[in-house]
């Protein structure tokens, strides 16, 4: 019976048909592989070498299935670029972005004096919006602005000598530039405004008093002196009038009325508006426009005032002429 089992396993057709058996056995296996591949996905797992359905002597199918494996093994062989090789590129990109931000968007400035106390303290770092001026926006009343020295306002002030690291940081905007002569003050008057100080105050814009809660405690809104503290000026086109919040410790527009701009700051000199105190963290705060500037401070144009005064006169004259004309018509009619 053992011989019969061997004979049955070796085939019933005899030795001559033995070479055909692998082909005959491969046909159902191939059919199974296609159906398995279609059911199990593109991988064709039904004809994988470990499925037991490939003929022992067949080599075509395993070679075909091994090809994707060989291709996938080559991908991990590519070495990623070294971090140290990419670092200079990353630093270069960061510097370019920082330079663009400094030039067109935001720049940091350091407060060197006490002229804006208590709004700003010496040593504060403020962020200045440089974007809106590019779209034609001009300074408005109540804003704290940074501007280039108009005409020797900082004459005699010592210029710090930064080290190379500080020069790089100021170049990318992380530190203020030592070479730039910049000041920071509050805008009080814009083109067309009449700004005046009488006695100790209050400060008036176009005849309306300002309630300046931001003025340094103990200071008066106006300073009684003969050097510029008492004044009445009208701001020309393209200029602004600025004052420090520490009124008795600020060499602002009041004290430069003898320069070429008569104390006014050209709008073109304005770098941007200070929007936030960024450093130190304990001093973090925004710098909004005070509520006192929400009142209607508009200056009436001289032409508008003249027109307003002329209208009643025109109506009065017209009425008088009509009355006189009506009397003549009535009289002539009666006479006729």
Secondary structure, DSSP 8 states (H G I E B T S, - for coil): -HHHHHHHHH-SS-GGGHHHHHHHHHHHHHHHHHHHHHHH-TT-GGGSGGGS-S-TT--HHHHHHHHHHHHHHHHTTS----HHHHHHHHHHHHHHHHHHHHHHTEEEEE--SSTTTTTS-TT-EEEEE-SGGGGT----TT-EEEEE-SSSTTTT-------HHHHHHHHTTSS--SSS-EEEEEEEE-TT-EEEE-TT---EETTEE---TTS-TT--SS--STTTTSEEEE--TTEEEEE-SSGGG---GGGGTTSTTTT-EEGGGEEEEEEEEEESGGG-EE----GGGGS------HHHHHHHHHHHHHHHHHHHHHHHHHHHHHHHHHH-
